[in-house]
Every structure is written in C-alpha cells, then in structure tokens.
Amino acid sequence: MKKIKLIAVILLLSSSCNENQYNQLDKSGANIKIAESVFEHFNNHDWEGMANLYIENAEFKDPEYGIEKVRKSRASIVQHYTEMNQLFPDIKDEIIAIYPSGDKNVIVEFVSTGTAPDGSMFALPVCTIFTIENGMITKDYNYYDNF
C-alpha cells in the first residue's frame, strides 16, 4: 500500500512539473508571435497596428533617448515611427534570430536597413528585449551602436 501511495505522489509531482513546462512553452510561443507581429507591422509601416501591441504607457530604453528609460504612450509610438518613416521611407527590419527567455521576455536580433536622406544606404544591427505580460508589450529595450 505504501508503494502505491509513493508511486501516486511521484506521478502527481511529475505531471505537475510537465504541466508547468508546457504552460511556459505555450506562453513563450505566444510571446514570440507577438514579437513577430511587431516586425510585421513595422515592415508594413503600420504604426497604429504596431502601437496596439503595447500597453498604454510602455517602458522603452534606446540609445536615442540616452541611458534613461522613458515611458511612451501608443500615440507617441505612432508619432515617433511616423517621423522616422518620413526620414527613411524604405526602412525595413530583417529578423536574424528570436530567443525566448523565461515566460515574459523575448530577445530579437535583427538588422534594420533603409536609405538615409542623403541617399546613402544603411544596415544597422539591433538587439531588442521585449517584456510581454498578459499578451501586451510592457517593455521594449533596444541595443545598437548609435555612433
């Protein structure tokens, strides 16, 4: 009888561990799809669609803003990317790799390309860390050489 109880406890514990592992994988998969959606909207220059993937006051970190974090509303996200699109009308991002990290973060390595106002072409390697909670992006941290 003790053996049966012990086996039942072991089976219960192992199934709960597997369930947590599957939940984490499901969440990572959903988060990867959200990150991919950002780039799909970006490449279509659909700034409203992209902004709607973020919470209303998402936290951003970007060399453009200095070393401090800033909060941006959806409207300011749309405005920022609309202005950037006016400077670089053919801007596109090509995803190199996506790395899920835990159940909230997705790291995306990509190259941003386009034509500058002077006619020169650029290719900028970038790494972004998205924090995604409840299906919405709460943080967007970008790292690239700004010099």
Residue pairs with C-beta under 8 A, 6 or more apart in sequence:
23 103
24 102
24 103
27 103
28 100
28 103
28 106
29 100
30 135
31 100
31 103
31 104
31 105
31 106
31 130
31 132
32 98
32 100
32 106
34 53
34 106
34 130
34 132
34 135
34 137
35 98
35 106
35 108
35 130
35 132
36 95
36 98
37 50
37 53
38 50
38 53
38 130
38 137
39 93
39 95
39 108
39 110
41 47
41 49
41 50
41 53
42 50
42 81
42 92
42 93
43 92
43 93
45 81
45 85
45 91
47 77
47 78
47 81
47 82
47 85
48 78
50 77
50 81
51 74
51 75
51 77
51 78
51 81
52 74
53 136
53 137
54 72
54 74
54 77
54 136
54 137
54 138
54 140
55 136
55 137
55 138
56 73
56 74
57 71
57 72
57 73
58 71
58 72
58 77
58 137
58 138
58 139
58 140
59 69
59 70
59 71
59 138
59 139
59 140
60 69
60 70
60 71
60 72
60 139
60 140
60 141
60 142
61 68
61 69
61 70
61 139
61 140
61 141
61 142
62 70
62 141
62 142
63 142
63 143
63 144
63 145
63 146
64 146
72 80
84 91
85 91
87 116
87 117
88 114
88 115
88 116
88 117
89 114
89 115
90 114
90 115
91 112
91 113
91 114
92 112
92 113
92 114
93 110
93 111
93 112
93 113
93 126
94 110
94 111
94 113
95 108
95 109
95 110
96 109
96 110
96 111
96 125
97 108
97 109
98 106
98 107
98 108
98 109
99 106
99 107
99 108
99 109
100 106
100 107
101 107
101 129
104 131
104 132
104 133
105 129
105 130
105 131
105 132
106 129
106 130
106 132
107 127
107 128
107 129
107 130
108 127
108 128
108 130
109 125
109 126
109 127
110 125
110 126
110 127
110 128
111 123
111 124
111 125
111 126
112 122
112 123
112 124
112 126
113 121
113 122
113 123
113 124
114 121
114 122
115 121
115 122
116 122
124 144
124 145
125 144
125 145
126 142
126 143
126 144
127 142
127 143
127 144
128 140
128 141
128 142
128 143
129 139
129 140
129 141
129 143
130 137
130 139
130 140
131 137
131 138
131 139
131 140
132 138
